[in-house]
Amino acid sequence: MSNFDSIKSEVEDGVGVITFDRIDRRNALSVELMTDLSDQLDAWNHDDEVAAVVLTGGEDTFCAGLDLDLQSGFTEETRAIYSEACLRAYSTLLDYRKPTIAAIGGPALGGGCDIAVFADIRIGGDNAVFGYPQIKFGLTPYFSPLWRIVGLSQAKLLTFSGDQIDADEALRIGLIDRMATQGKVVNSATALAASIAETTVTSAVNNKEIARRSPAMDPISALSYETLAYREVIWHPDVIARIEDAYNKIRKKK
């Protein structure tokens, strides 16, 4: 378990789970929460006990966005500090070397929606709500990661209007990858993370590296890069042993 004030964290069977712990504020974002999130992700980045990370606020509230008390009291200095904390957290998620899964129950609004979007995979509860309400006040969203998930037109609909969408619509446009019933969101995300962890930390990191780099390449460059990645691992003793073990199990069933 962690010693942070704004999050809780634990590791089990290769899965690290980070739970936002500001329930009284609907898990609203603060400098402390963003810093705690970044610190924990950094701590697990090269930890061989963690293959995949689940981010959640629990079953009922993922994250309501920026804490309004913080926003209403911003000074030039505190606004800069908060911006730096956000940039660090979002950039850490964007280029994290291990798979990340957002388990979203209830509202994921503003910066909370951003956290979900910056994760690799999103599991949404049927009670999930998504949106960028800050747009109604003239503020701007993170558009780039969103459109890569839902496409340009749907990203424009969300970010031009600031309107919120429910879980069914989020699933339809691809904002969430799988739907879970309320109360089972975290379990569903953790089960998926455990499946990733079963591939080993090395495999999880290798596959995440491909997912990080290939989308920025032209098709032929990506083909060459991914072929080289395959050639790099195919002769690894651990991989050979795992393949032989799988074949032996198949032979025994015949």
ABEGO torsion letter per residue (X at the ends): XBABAABBBBBBGGBBBBBBBBAAAGGBBBAAAAAAAAAAAAAAAABAABABBBBBAEAABABAEBBAAAAAABBAAAAAAAAAAAAAAAAAAAABABBBBBBBBEBBBEAAAAAAAABABBBBBAABBBEBAAAAAGBBBBAAAAAAAAEAAAAAAAAAAGBBBBAAAAAAAGABABBBBBGAAAAAAAAAAAAAAAAEAAAAAAAAAAAAAAAABBAAAAAAAAAAAAAAAAABAAAAAAAAAAAAAAAAAX
